[in-house]
Amino acid sequence: MPTVVHVGPISSPGGIQSVIKTLTDHPPEGWDVRQIESHSEGSLYSKLKAYNSAKTELKELLESEKDVVVHLHSASDYSFHRKLRLAEFAFSLGGKIVFHIHSGNIIQWLGKGNRAKKLRARLEQCKATIVCLSDRWKELLTPLLGRCKVSLNPIDPIHCISDTVERVPNQLLLLGRNDSVKGHEFAFEIMRKLQQYNSDILLHCTGVEESPEDLQNVVAHGWLEQEKKVELLQQSSLLILPSKWEGQPMVALEALACGTTVLASDSIHSLPDVVEKCSMEDVSLWSEKILSINFLSAENIGDVISKHSVDEVCSNLIQIYSSL
């Protein structure tokens, strides 16, 4: 039986971790699936330790088994460089390389100097198959890194419309780590504006332990277990996604699977057409949009979600793996 090993942030929270977990929990038919942790959220020393540990695990796997696909999941910046070094190492030991790019700012990062040209040459040397998240990303990345293949992000089946969780009118949700890219401060500005309107809308958000002192309409959750996040997605009326950039945000797809309407920054592409968009330049526009938005019905999302089903994504990945 052929083996695919997913290499990336196995335990670090985020969209890439969700993708790897879903693919590992629902392996393609006829394939043995492994995973290797290559990232640590701690110090520089712990990150180096995680990288070296990943090399050791890859070496042991590739020396003991044949027909191994090494599926590396990369963001940009240091993540890209780490995964590329691991790709070169795995290739030298006979691994077949899939280099899966998830970053939403990859184009800007690759566009600096002659970075793309150098990285493309190294990827070609290890015969890496570049995988990206959508046809739009393929269009943008091909001139920089060469021919790409598309693999949509899979949605864990745990995300679904619930018959037991009651939808709460006027409950907003923001899910994401406390990172400036995710737009928590922008969301708080939106809530200040809604507070001025004397609106009864309430925002639940993860990533922060405490809500701003001047906001009575924000509930901070910090870090949550997956089951609680799914419950909040099923419960909330609207997910807001005021991110500066994203690759193909898992949380938006998961919200749609739960029947929850999504309002996202217009800087994010590769999302289904049913996702509402709004400019990051205008807090008032977001506030007005939230107050007047048309909510989804279950019929709106069926075809959209089916494209991201685990079965569909795994079927596509089998074709990619088999072509190596």
Backbone bond lengths (Angstrom), bond angles and torsions (degrees), N, CA, C in turn:
res aa  C-N    CA-C-N  psi(-1)  N-CA   C-N-CA  omega(-1)  CA-C   N-CA-C  phi
1 M - - - 1.470 - - 1.525 110.00 -
2 P 1.352 118.66 128.76 1.463 120.12 178.03 1.522 111.22 -67.15
3 T 1.322 115.02 156.73 1.464 121.23 -176.76 1.516 110.33 -121.56
4 V 1.325 116.82 138.48 1.455 121.75 167.91 1.518 107.39 -119.65
5 V 1.332 115.67 131.95 1.457 120.43 177.97 1.525 108.32 -116.84
6 H 1.330 115.51 123.15 1.459 121.51 178.88 1.522 108.68 -89.00
7 V 1.330 116.18 125.65 1.458 122.23 -177.06 1.526 108.27 -116.48
8 G 1.326 116.30 122.30 1.462 119.27 -179.33 1.516 111.27 170.67
9 P 1.345 117.13 -159.61 1.467 121.78 -178.64 1.522 110.86 -78.47
10 I 1.308 117.20 88.42 1.455 122.31 -175.68 1.523 112.14 -71.18
11 S 1.328 116.87 -38.01 1.465 120.17 -175.29 1.528 113.17 -111.18
12 S 1.323 118.59 -12.80 1.467 120.77 179.40 1.526 109.48 -77.04
13 P 1.343 118.43 129.09 1.464 120.24 -176.65 1.526 111.65 -64.83
14 G 1.334 115.04 147.40 1.454 120.12 178.90 1.513 111.31 146.03
15 G 1.341 115.20 176.63 1.450 120.92 -175.74 1.508 114.17 -64.65
16 I 1.347 117.56 -39.15 1.467 120.03 -178.97 1.529 109.63 -64.89
17 Q 1.322 116.14 -42.35 1.464 119.97 178.23 1.523 110.32 -59.39
18 S 1.330 117.50 -39.79 1.463 121.18 179.69 1.519 111.27 -64.63
19 V 1.339 116.44 -41.08 1.457 120.72 179.25 1.524 110.67 -63.13
20 I 1.337 116.71 -48.08 1.466 120.59 -178.91 1.527 110.65 -62.01
21 K 1.326 117.06 -43.47 1.468 120.30 -179.82 1.525 110.76 -61.61
22 T 1.328 117.01 -44.34 1.459 120.50 -178.66 1.521 110.99 -64.47
23 L 1.327 117.06 -42.93 1.463 120.56 179.94 1.524 111.63 -67.87
24 T 1.330 116.67 -34.09 1.467 120.17 178.86 1.526 111.45 -73.81
25 D 1.323 116.56 -39.15 1.466 120.65 -179.60 1.528 112.67 -71.50
26 H 1.346 116.07 -21.51 1.469 120.99 -178.47 1.529 108.45 -129.96
27 P 1.328 117.06 73.54 1.468 121.20 -173.66 1.523 112.58 -66.46
28 P 1.345 117.03 149.09 1.465 120.32 174.81 1.523 110.18 -61.40
29 E 1.315 116.25 142.90 1.461 120.76 -178.92 1.530 110.28 -59.59
30 G 1.325 116.04 130.42 1.452 121.09 177.29 1.520 114.00 87.18
31 W 1.321 117.43 6.11 1.467 121.14 -178.32 1.526 110.23 -122.53
32 D 1.312 115.40 140.99 1.457 122.51 170.19 1.526 107.20 -89.41
33 V 1.326 117.61 129.76 1.467 121.44 -174.97 1.522 110.19 -116.11
34 R 1.321 116.04 129.50 1.470 123.16 175.48 1.534 108.54 -122.02
35 Q 1.314 115.88 171.76 1.463 120.47 172.61 1.522 109.79 -144.92
36 I 1.339 114.69 147.30 1.462 121.34 179.98 1.527 108.62 -131.58
37 E 1.327 115.01 127.17 1.470 121.38 177.56 1.521 109.97 -75.62
38 S 1.333 116.49 128.02 1.467 119.45 179.79 1.521 112.10 -123.42
39 H 1.321 117.49 7.61 1.460 120.35 -172.60 1.520 110.63 -137.36
40 S 1.331 115.25 149.86 1.457 121.45 173.56 1.520 108.51 -136.06
41 E 1.321 116.43 143.82 1.460 120.87 179.91 1.530 111.90 -84.94
42 G 1.315 117.32 -3.32 1.458 120.87 -173.62 1.517 113.97 -85.07
43 S 1.321 115.11 -142.31 1.456 122.95 -175.40 1.532 111.33 -72.84
44 L 1.336 115.38 173.76 1.460 120.56 175.75 1.525 110.43 -59.95
45 Y 1.328 116.11 -37.05 1.460 119.98 178.75 1.529 111.01 -63.24
46 S 1.335 116.68 -43.75 1.467 119.86 -179.29 1.526 111.27 -67.75
47 K 1.325 116.81 -32.87 1.471 119.95 176.43 1.527 110.20 -66.85
48 L 1.337 116.13 -42.44 1.465 119.92 178.07 1.528 110.36 -64.81
49 K 1.314 115.66 -38.75 1.465 120.05 178.78 1.519 110.86 -63.34
50 A 1.329 117.13 -41.34 1.465 121.36 179.00 1.527 110.51 -65.06
51 Y 1.335 116.40 -40.79 1.465 120.78 178.72 1.534 110.99 -63.14
52 N 1.315 116.47 -46.92 1.473 120.01 179.91 1.529 111.62 -65.26
53 S 1.308 116.30 -36.61 1.458 120.41 177.12 1.525 110.52 -64.35
54 A 1.343 116.23 -38.98 1.468 120.56 177.64 1.531 110.47 -63.08
55 K 1.318 116.98 -41.49 1.468 120.15 177.51 1.523 110.90 -61.18
56 T 1.318 116.57 -43.51 1.466 120.63 -179.57 1.527 111.14 -62.45
57 E 1.337 116.03 -44.69 1.471 119.88 -179.90 1.520 111.26 -65.49
58 L 1.336 116.46 -40.30 1.469 119.89 177.80 1.524 110.74 -62.24
59 K 1.320 115.87 -43.33 1.467 120.27 -179.14 1.532 110.20 -60.83
60 E 1.313 116.96 -46.74 1.461 121.05 -179.47 1.522 111.20 -62.08
61 L 1.318 116.99 -42.09 1.463 120.95 -179.03 1.526 111.65 -67.01
62 L 1.346 116.31 -47.18 1.458 120.43 -175.12 1.524 112.43 -72.37
63 E 1.324 117.13 -25.46 1.463 119.94 177.01 1.528 112.40 -81.63
64 S 1.335 116.52 -19.89 1.463 119.68 -176.80 1.530 113.17 -100.94
65 E 1.343 116.86 -17.81 1.454 119.63 -176.40 1.528 110.66 -133.01
66 K 1.326 114.45 153.81 1.456 120.80 175.00 1.524 109.03 -107.11
67 D 1.321 115.67 166.53 1.469 121.90 176.61 1.527 111.06 57.06
68 V 1.335 115.61 58.85 1.459 121.69 -179.90 1.531 110.20 -112.14
69 V 1.330 115.73 125.93 1.455 121.86 171.99 1.525 107.90 -95.08
70 V 1.325 116.05 124.28 1.466 121.55 177.89 1.521 107.59 -100.19
71 H 1.324 115.52 106.23 1.465 122.72 -174.87 1.522 108.16 -100.29
72 L 1.348 115.48 100.54 1.461 121.29 -176.11 1.527 109.96 -94.94
73 H 1.337 115.68 131.53 1.463 121.78 -178.10 1.530 108.64 -106.95
74 S 1.344 116.01 118.52 1.465 120.38 -169.69 1.521 112.49 -125.41
75 A 1.327 115.10 144.89 1.462 121.60 165.23 1.538 106.07 -96.89
76 S 1.309 118.19 -142.15 1.465 120.61 176.18 1.527 108.84 -112.73
77 D 1.325 116.19 -170.61 1.456 122.33 173.84 1.542 111.15 58.06
78 Y 1.344 117.54 -131.84 1.467 120.32 -174.95 1.526 111.63 -63.09
79 S 1.319 116.54 -34.18 1.463 120.13 178.12 1.522 110.71 -58.93
80 F 1.315 117.08 -43.33 1.469 121.48 -179.81 1.523 110.23 -63.47
81 H 1.322 116.16 -45.91 1.464 119.87 -178.53 1.536 111.33 -64.44
82 R 1.337 117.55 -41.30 1.461 120.09 178.65 1.521 110.92 -62.51
83 K 1.329 116.39 -46.98 1.469 119.68 -178.41 1.518 111.38 -66.17
84 L 1.328 117.40 -34.66 1.460 119.70 179.62 1.530 110.54 -67.81
85 R 1.325 117.47 -40.26 1.462 119.67 176.48 1.531 111.13 -64.08
86 L 1.333 116.07 -38.60 1.459 119.62 177.18 1.529 110.70 -68.25
87 A 1.326 117.11 -35.10 1.468 120.63 177.12 1.528 110.36 -63.12
88 E 1.324 116.15 -45.15 1.464 120.15 179.37 1.529 110.93 -63.42
89 F 1.325 115.55 -40.89 1.462 120.37 179.39 1.528 110.64 -64.63
90 A 1.333 116.67 -47.00 1.464 120.84 -179.51 1.524 111.35 -64.27
91 F 1.322 116.97 -39.04 1.471 120.73 178.95 1.524 110.81 -62.83
92 S 1.336 116.41 -38.96 1.471 120.03 179.92 1.520 111.97 -64.07
93 L 1.350 116.42 -19.29 1.459 121.25 179.35 1.530 112.51 -103.22
94 G 1.328 115.86 9.63 1.457 119.89 174.93 1.511 115.60 98.32
95 G 1.329 118.34 6.33 1.455 120.80 179.29 1.520 112.54 -75.02
96 K 1.331 115.91 147.43 1.461 121.69 173.59 1.529 107.16 -93.67
97 I 1.327 116.37 130.85 1.464 119.92 -165.63 1.531 112.81 -105.75
98 V 1.337 114.69 127.03 1.467 122.56 167.37 1.520 106.92 -115.73
99 F 1.326 116.08 123.94 1.471 121.30 -177.38 1.525 107.41 -113.14
100 H 1.316 115.83 103.83 1.468 123.58 -169.45 1.533 109.34 -101.17
101 I 1.321 117.33 115.31 1.469 122.43 -174.99 1.524 110.02 -98.55
102 H 1.338 116.13 124.21 1.470 122.21 -177.54 1.525 113.29 -112.14
103 S 1.312 118.16 -12.21 1.467 121.72 -169.37 1.529 112.89 -69.45
104 G 1.351 115.19 140.94 1.457 120.39 176.51 1.512 114.02 -85.39
105 N 1.342 118.20 -13.07 1.467 119.78 179.04 1.526 111.51 -113.38
106 I 1.330 116.51 22.40 1.457 121.05 -175.09 1.527 112.40 -62.87
107 I 1.318 118.11 -35.43 1.467 120.68 -177.97 1.524 110.14 -65.57
108 Q 1.333 116.85 -46.10 1.470 120.17 178.77 1.524 110.41 -62.70
109 W 1.312 116.16 -41.13 1.463 120.29 -177.72 1.526 111.00 -67.35
110 L 1.311 117.60 -44.28 1.462 120.80 179.58 1.525 112.30 -68.22
111 G 1.339 116.57 -24.81 1.455 120.28 -174.52 1.515 114.99 -77.22
112 K 1.323 118.44 -2.37 1.464 121.12 -178.42 1.520 111.09 -83.35
113 G 1.316 116.19 121.35 1.463 121.46 178.75 1.511 111.31 60.80
114 N 1.315 115.82 -139.87 1.470 120.36 177.55 1.531 110.63 -106.63
115 R 1.348 115.09 30.96 1.463 120.97 -177.12 1.520 111.74 -58.12
116 A 1.336 117.08 -46.12 1.465 120.38 -176.13 1.527 111.06 -61.45
117 K 1.326 116.30 -41.16 1.469 120.11 -178.28 1.532 110.99 -62.03
118 K 1.316 116.74 -44.35 1.469 121.01 -179.64 1.526 111.46 -66.15
119 L 1.329 116.30 -44.61 1.457 119.89 -178.18 1.523 111.24 -68.36
120 R 1.317 116.05 -36.82 1.471 119.73 178.20 1.524 110.52 -61.39
121 A 1.319 116.11 -42.46 1.466 119.92 -179.63 1.527 111.03 -62.03
122 R 1.318 116.69 -40.63 1.467 120.11 179.95 1.530 111.49 -69.09
123 L 1.325 116.99 -38.84 1.458 120.45 177.23 1.530 110.97 -64.21
124 E 1.323 115.88 -39.18 1.464 119.98 179.14 1.526 111.20 -67.02
125 Q 1.327 116.45 -34.74 1.463 120.37 -179.43 1.533 111.77 -64.74
126 C 1.338 116.36 -32.10 1.467 118.15 178.07 1.535 111.31 -99.81
127 K 1.332 115.78 17.65 1.469 122.70 174.39 1.528 111.97 51.95
128 A 1.321 115.10 40.67 1.462 120.10 -177.83 1.525 110.90 -74.76
129 T 1.328 115.62 137.27 1.456 121.62 170.25 1.522 107.41 -92.42
130 I 1.326 116.41 118.33 1.462 121.57 -178.90 1.521 108.77 -81.57
131 V 1.314 116.67 130.35 1.458 122.31 177.30 1.521 108.51 -120.72
132 C 1.330 116.56 134.15 1.462 120.92 177.84 1.527 109.39 -128.91
133 L 1.326 117.24 -178.69 1.456 121.74 -164.31 1.520 115.88 -95.02
134 S 1.323 118.60 -10.90 1.461 119.68 -177.58 1.520 109.64 -166.51
135 D 1.315 116.22 169.77 1.462 120.58 176.73 1.523 110.69 -63.81
136 R 1.324 117.24 -34.10 1.469 120.31 178.47 1.526 110.42 -66.03
137 W 1.350 117.37 -43.43 1.463 119.53 176.80 1.528 110.32 -63.88
138 K 1.320 117.46 -37.36 1.463 120.96 177.64 1.526 110.42 -60.15
139 E 1.311 116.56 -43.46 1.465 121.78 179.05 1.528 111.25 -61.44
140 L 1.328 116.92 -39.19 1.465 121.48 -177.71 1.529 112.81 -77.78
141 L 1.336 116.65 -36.27 1.461 120.05 -173.21 1.529 113.95 -86.58
142 T 1.323 118.13 -28.70 1.465 120.39 -175.50 1.529 113.04 -56.42
143 P 1.339 120.27 -43.81 1.467 118.80 178.89 1.528 113.42 -63.37
144 L 1.334 117.14 -23.02 1.457 121.04 -176.05 1.531 112.81 -93.82
145 L 1.329 116.59 -41.75 1.470 119.89 -173.21 1.522 113.87 -117.93
146 G 1.313 117.32 -4.28 1.456 119.97 -178.00 1.514 111.21 99.94
147 R 1.302 115.75 -175.26 1.459 122.29 -173.82 1.529 111.88 -58.19
148 C 1.333 115.82 131.65 1.461 121.93 -179.27 1.523 110.72 -117.27
149 K 1.320 115.42 155.57 1.447 122.11 169.86 1.523 108.67 -114.39
150 V 1.328 115.58 154.92 1.468 120.55 -173.98 1.524 110.86 -106.27
151 S 1.317 115.76 134.26 1.463 122.07 170.42 1.522 107.79 -134.76
152 L 1.331 116.89 112.31 1.457 120.15 177.93 1.529 110.28 -66.80
153 N 1.313 115.80 152.99 1.456 119.36 176.77 1.528 110.41 -70.34
154 P 1.335 117.46 135.15 1.468 120.16 179.67 1.524 111.59 -85.03
155 I 1.326 116.22 147.73 1.462 121.38 177.13 1.526 108.78 -102.15
156 D 1.313 115.80 124.70 1.463 120.37 176.15 1.537 108.41 -61.09
157 P 1.343 117.53 129.48 1.468 120.30 -178.22 1.522 115.05 -58.48
158 I 1.335 117.83 -12.91 1.463 119.66 177.02 1.527 110.84 -62.16
159 H 1.336 116.41 -22.70 1.466 121.26 178.42 1.533 108.74 -86.43
160 C 1.323 115.73 113.76 1.461 120.60 -177.05 1.525 108.80 -159.01
161 I 1.318 115.43 166.86 1.459 120.41 175.87 1.522 108.26 -74.79
162 S 1.320 116.54 127.62 1.460 121.47 -174.05 1.524 112.01 -96.52
163 D 1.331 114.88 141.17 1.465 120.61 174.35 1.521 111.43 -89.13
164 T 1.325 116.73 -10.71 1.462 120.21 -174.66 1.523 114.04 -110.67
165 V 1.342 117.33 -22.76 1.467 120.35 179.52 1.520 108.76 -92.93
166 E 1.323 116.06 124.26 1.460 121.06 -176.52 1.526 110.98 -84.81
167 R 1.334 115.57 132.36 1.458 121.10 178.08 1.527 109.56 -69.79
168 V 1.344 116.61 133.96 1.466 121.56 -177.88 1.527 109.45 -102.99
169 P 1.324 118.09 114.65 1.470 120.34 177.88 1.535 110.08 -60.67
170 N 1.341 115.14 143.34 1.467 121.47 175.49 1.527 113.74 67.68
171 Q 1.320 117.76 18.31 1.470 120.33 173.72 1.513 109.36 -102.04
172 L 1.343 116.30 118.09 1.453 122.96 175.84 1.521 109.57 -97.19
173 L 1.335 114.57 160.76 1.464 119.50 -179.19 1.519 110.04 -141.37
174 L 1.323 115.71 136.72 1.464 123.12 172.44 1.521 107.40 -128.63
175 L 1.333 116.40 116.86 1.460 121.25 -179.94 1.520 109.64 -113.98
176 G 1.321 117.00 125.81 1.457 120.45 178.43 1.512 111.16 165.27
177 R 1.332 114.83 159.04 1.462 119.17 178.15 1.532 109.40 -70.40
178 N 1.332 116.18 162.06 1.457 121.16 -178.71 1.516 109.52 -79.30
179 D 1.299 115.50 83.87 1.465 123.75 -177.55 1.520 107.24 -134.35
180 S 1.330 117.03 138.74 1.467 120.29 -177.60 1.522 112.41 -55.59
181 V 1.322 116.91 -28.99 1.466 121.12 179.56 1.527 111.02 -63.76
182 K 1.335 117.40 -31.83 1.462 121.63 -173.43 1.522 113.81 -78.02
183 G 1.341 117.53 -15.63 1.461 119.79 170.17 1.514 116.55 85.04
184 H 1.337 118.22 27.05 1.458 119.34 179.28 1.534 111.65 -59.98
185 E 1.324 116.95 -45.30 1.472 119.30 -178.38 1.521 111.51 -63.51
186 F 1.324 116.54 -37.66 1.468 120.47 176.86 1.532 109.47 -63.97
187 A 1.319 116.76 -41.47 1.461 120.69 178.39 1.528 111.10 -62.25
188 F 1.339 116.12 -38.98 1.463 118.97 178.99 1.536 110.98 -65.95
189 E 1.335 116.46 -34.93 1.468 119.45 175.54 1.527 110.72 -64.19
190 I 1.312 116.60 -38.91 1.466 120.72 176.04 1.527 109.94 -59.91
191 M 1.327 115.89 -44.74 1.456 119.62 -178.47 1.530 111.93 -67.94
192 R 1.325 117.33 -31.09 1.475 119.58 174.82 1.521 109.77 -64.47
193 K 1.325 115.25 -41.03 1.463 119.31 178.97 1.526 110.28 -64.93
194 L 1.323 117.73 -43.12 1.460 120.83 179.23 1.528 111.23 -66.54
195 Q 1.324 116.09 -32.10 1.460 120.27 177.07 1.521 110.77 -66.22
196 Q 1.328 115.46 -36.29 1.466 120.23 176.02 1.520 111.66 -64.13
197 Y 1.335 115.82 -31.86 1.465 120.98 178.89 1.535 112.02 -79.06
198 N 1.351 117.09 -0.60 1.462 122.34 -175.37 1.527 111.90 59.47
199 S 1.326 115.25 33.27 1.456 120.52 178.24 1.528 110.30 -75.73
200 D 1.329 115.76 149.64 1.469 119.89 178.20 1.532 111.55 -93.98
201 I 1.325 117.07 14.72 1.459 121.29 179.72 1.524 110.12 -71.66
202 L 1.339 115.55 137.62 1.461 122.86 -177.57 1.529 109.37 -122.20
203 L 1.335 116.65 135.25 1.464 122.07 178.37 1.517 110.93 -105.94
204 H 1.322 117.21 122.72 1.457 123.11 169.06 1.525 107.54 -98.36
205 C 1.334 117.34 131.88 1.464 119.10 -178.57 1.519 111.18 -140.74
206 T 1.329 114.55 145.72 1.459 120.90 173.84 1.531 108.37 -101.12
207 G 1.329 115.75 172.02 1.457 120.70 176.67 1.506 114.19 93.27
208 V 1.333 117.96 -18.63 1.470 121.49 178.01 1.529 108.56 -126.57
209 E 1.325 115.89 141.70 1.458 121.08 -176.71 1.525 112.48 -84.00
210 E 1.348 116.64 -27.17 1.463 120.78 -178.71 1.506 109.92 -136.21
211 S 1.312 117.16 143.26 1.460 121.67 175.80 1.525 109.57 -81.88
212 P 1.343 117.87 155.44 1.466 120.14 177.64 1.530 111.35 -56.97
213 E 1.326 116.12 143.21 1.461 120.74 -174.25 1.522 112.76 -61.27
214 D 1.335 117.94 -29.23 1.458 120.50 -176.26 1.527 113.41 -86.81
215 L 1.328 116.86 1.30 1.457 119.94 -177.56 1.529 110.77 -112.95
216 Q 1.312 115.56 115.90 1.455 120.61 175.26 1.532 111.84 -93.19
217 N 1.332 115.47 -3.42 1.466 119.76 -176.63 1.533 112.53 -107.69
218 V 1.341 117.42 22.50 1.458 122.15 178.66 1.528 109.52 -126.62
219 V 1.321 116.18 131.14 1.468 122.52 176.27 1.528 107.71 -114.92
220 A 1.334 117.20 116.98 1.469 122.02 -178.87 1.521 110.03 -93.21
221 H 1.329 115.89 133.92 1.463 120.78 -176.77 1.530 113.58 -113.15
222 G 1.331 117.90 -10.09 1.458 118.34 -175.70 1.519 110.68 63.76
223 W 1.342 115.82 -132.89 1.466 120.65 178.50 1.519 109.58 -97.10
224 L 1.357 116.20 138.29 1.452 121.20 -177.81 1.523 111.26 -126.25
225 E 1.322 116.15 149.05 1.455 121.56 171.05 1.523 109.27 -66.78
226 Q 1.346 115.94 155.70 1.459 120.18 -176.02 1.533 112.30 -57.19
227 E 1.329 117.18 -41.45 1.458 120.54 -176.77 1.527 111.35 -60.47
228 K 1.334 117.30 -39.49 1.464 120.91 179.07 1.524 110.56 -70.07
229 K 1.332 117.53 -37.38 1.463 119.99 177.79 1.520 110.70 -63.95
230 V 1.333 116.22 -41.47 1.466 119.62 178.10 1.525 110.03 -62.34
231 E 1.334 116.76 -42.10 1.472 120.56 178.75 1.526 111.17 -60.41
232 L 1.336 116.85 -41.76 1.466 120.12 178.39 1.527 111.44 -65.51
233 L 1.344 116.74 -37.60 1.460 120.19 176.77 1.526 110.83 -64.03
234 Q 1.303 116.88 -39.99 1.462 120.83 -179.82 1.525 111.32 -72.57
235 Q 1.296 116.56 -26.28 1.462 122.96 -174.21 1.529 112.52 -87.80
236 S 1.331 116.83 -34.47 1.459 120.88 -172.35 1.528 111.60 -78.18
237 S 1.323 115.18 154.67 1.460 120.50 178.84 1.526 112.18 -88.91
238 L 1.333 116.47 -25.92 1.458 119.67 -175.59 1.525 110.36 -150.73
239 L 1.336 116.22 130.74 1.464 122.18 170.24 1.514 107.96 -97.17
240 I 1.328 117.33 129.29 1.457 120.00 174.41 1.525 109.32 -105.32
241 L 1.311 115.61 143.33 1.461 122.03 -174.89 1.535 108.31 -135.24
242 P 1.343 116.75 75.41 1.465 120.20 -176.95 1.528 112.91 -87.90
243 S 1.336 116.78 47.80 1.463 121.49 -176.56 1.522 111.18 -81.81
244 K 1.328 115.88 148.77 1.463 120.66 175.69 1.523 110.63 -69.82
245 W 1.330 116.08 -36.90 1.464 120.90 175.33 1.522 108.87 -158.39
246 E 1.299 115.68 156.55 1.460 123.21 175.20 1.527 106.72 -154.58
247 G 1.337 115.78 157.02 1.464 119.29 174.95 1.515 110.48 -78.17
248 Q 1.286 116.52 -69.60 1.469 124.40 170.55 1.525 104.72 -151.69
249 P 1.333 117.17 85.99 1.464 121.25 -167.02 1.518 113.59 -57.00
250 M 1.328 114.92 120.67 1.449 121.14 -179.26 1.522 111.37 -59.82
251 V 1.323 116.73 -37.93 1.460 119.97 -174.83 1.523 111.10 -62.47
252 A 1.324 118.25 -32.51 1.466 120.56 177.69 1.521 110.77 -67.43
253 L 1.337 116.27 -43.36 1.460 120.79 179.04 1.527 110.48 -65.83
254 E 1.330 116.21 -41.23 1.461 120.35 179.51 1.521 111.34 -64.82
255 A 1.343 116.26 -38.09 1.465 120.03 177.37 1.527 110.75 -62.54
256 L 1.322 116.75 -45.56 1.462 120.51 179.46 1.524 110.57 -60.99
257 A 1.327 116.83 -40.20 1.463 120.11 178.63 1.526 111.21 -61.87
258 C 1.339 115.85 -28.94 1.461 120.91 178.18 1.532 112.15 -87.85
259 G 1.332 116.59 3.40 1.454 120.83 179.22 1.505 114.48 79.64
260 T 1.332 116.60 18.59 1.458 122.23 -176.02 1.527 110.59 -99.00
261 T 1.312 116.43 130.46 1.460 121.84 177.57 1.526 110.16 -64.76
262 V 1.348 116.30 146.85 1.467 121.68 -178.32 1.518 109.71 -123.93
263 L 1.324 115.77 132.06 1.462 123.06 172.68 1.524 107.30 -118.20
264 A 1.340 116.67 117.60 1.463 121.20 -171.38 1.518 111.67 -125.31
265 S 1.315 114.85 158.80 1.462 121.79 173.67 1.520 110.15 -60.22
266 D 1.332 116.44 141.49 1.466 119.83 179.06 1.532 112.18 -75.40
267 S 1.329 117.19 0.50 1.466 120.34 174.72 1.519 111.73 -83.55
268 I 1.341 117.45 -7.75 1.462 122.32 -178.86 1.520 109.52 -99.69
269 H 1.331 116.90 122.05 1.461 119.40 173.93 1.527 108.94 -107.23
270 S 1.313 117.84 -172.78 1.466 124.26 178.22 1.522 112.69 65.07
271 L 1.345 116.59 28.83 1.450 121.69 172.43 1.532 108.94 -112.24
272 P 1.330 117.56 153.24 1.473 120.14 179.37 1.529 112.29 -57.57
273 D 1.318 116.12 153.37 1.463 121.40 -177.15 1.521 112.92 -63.97
274 V 1.330 117.83 -20.81 1.466 119.60 -179.33 1.524 112.38 -74.32
275 V 1.327 117.29 -9.81 1.466 120.83 177.06 1.525 109.52 -75.68
276 E 1.316 116.58 127.12 1.460 122.43 176.24 1.532 109.04 -74.43
277 K 1.332 117.00 146.21 1.466 121.69 -178.38 1.527 110.66 -122.11
278 C 1.342 114.70 152.64 1.455 120.14 178.31 1.524 109.20 -153.02
279 S 1.330 117.15 148.73 1.460 122.11 -177.10 1.521 111.63 -74.53
280 M 1.333 115.02 138.41 1.471 120.51 177.05 1.526 111.63 -75.45
281 E 1.309 117.52 -1.04 1.465 120.62 -177.65 1.523 112.67 -86.38
282 D 1.331 118.36 -10.17 1.458 119.37 -167.42 1.533 111.74 -140.23
283 V 1.331 115.89 104.38 1.461 121.03 177.66 1.523 110.87 -64.29
284 S 1.323 116.83 -40.67 1.467 120.56 -178.51 1.518 111.46 -61.94
285 L 1.335 116.25 -37.49 1.461 120.35 179.46 1.527 110.52 -64.10
286 W 1.333 116.52 -40.62 1.473 120.39 177.24 1.528 109.61 -62.85
287 S 1.311 116.51 -43.96 1.465 120.20 -179.06 1.521 111.02 -61.33
288 E 1.319 115.48 -44.31 1.471 119.53 179.72 1.522 111.28 -66.57
289 K 1.318 115.76 -38.39 1.469 120.55 179.64 1.531 109.92 -64.07
290 I 1.320 116.09 -42.72 1.469 120.45 179.86 1.526 110.80 -62.09
291 L 1.324 116.59 -38.83 1.461 120.86 -177.65 1.527 112.56 -72.95
292 S 1.336 117.08 -21.60 1.466 119.78 -173.46 1.529 113.89 -119.51
293 I 1.324 118.11 6.13 1.463 121.20 -170.80 1.527 111.59 -66.55
294 N 1.329 115.55 146.22 1.458 122.02 173.66 1.520 108.68 -91.42
295 F 1.307 117.23 124.37 1.456 120.71 -174.92 1.521 111.45 -85.30
296 L 1.326 114.79 152.49 1.462 121.88 -177.71 1.515 111.53 -71.05
297 S 1.304 114.42 153.45 1.463 120.20 164.42 1.519 107.05 -111.58
298 A 1.306 117.22 160.68 1.466 121.01 -175.86 1.519 111.88 -58.01
299 E 1.336 117.60 -30.97 1.457 120.52 -178.20 1.532 112.46 -65.88
300 N 1.332 116.63 -24.08 1.465 120.82 -177.72 1.518 113.34 -72.03
301 I 1.313 117.84 -19.52 1.462 118.79 -166.77 1.520 114.95 -112.96
302 G 1.320 118.25 -9.43 1.461 120.63 -173.81 1.518 113.78 -55.69
303 D 1.330 117.96 -54.61 1.461 121.35 -177.99 1.529 111.18 -65.28
304 V 1.322 116.26 -36.49 1.462 120.90 -179.90 1.523 110.43 -61.58
305 I 1.313 116.17 -48.46 1.450 121.19 -175.69 1.524 111.99 -70.45
306 S 1.314 117.17 -33.12 1.466 119.69 -177.32 1.523 111.66 -60.80
307 K 1.322 117.70 -32.24 1.471 121.12 178.98 1.528 111.66 -66.42
308 H 1.321 115.88 -23.05 1.465 121.00 -179.16 1.522 112.29 -104.25
309 S 1.313 117.35 12.37 1.459 119.94 178.57 1.527 109.29 -65.97
310 V 1.314 115.43 151.95 1.470 120.31 -179.22 1.529 110.54 -58.78
311 D 1.315 117.09 -41.40 1.462 120.20 -178.68 1.523 111.69 -62.10
312 E 1.329 116.25 -43.76 1.472 120.47 -179.79 1.524 110.72 -64.74
313 V 1.320 116.48 -45.10 1.470 120.55 -177.89 1.527 110.28 -66.43
314 C 1.322 117.62 -43.66 1.475 120.66 -179.69 1.527 111.11 -64.89
315 S 1.318 117.07 -38.10 1.468 120.60 177.78 1.526 110.35 -60.57
316 N 1.324 116.26 -41.66 1.458 121.06 178.35 1.525 110.89 -67.12
317 L 1.339 117.26 -41.41 1.455 120.88 -179.80 1.533 111.54 -65.24
318 I 1.320 117.15 -36.67 1.476 119.82 176.69 1.529 110.30 -57.83
319 Q 1.334 116.13 -41.54 1.465 119.82 178.27 1.529 111.18 -63.07
320 I 1.329 115.83 -40.75 1.472 119.89 178.83 1.516 110.28 -65.99
321 Y 1.323 117.72 -47.32 1.467 121.27 -179.60 1.525 110.98 -61.87
322 S 1.315 116.87 -42.27 1.458 121.42 -176.08 1.526 112.34 -68.81
323 S 1.328 116.01 -20.64 1.475 119.37 -178.64 1.526 112.91 -85.11
324 L 1.337 118.00 -6.71 1.460 120.86 -175.44 1.526 111.80 -75.55
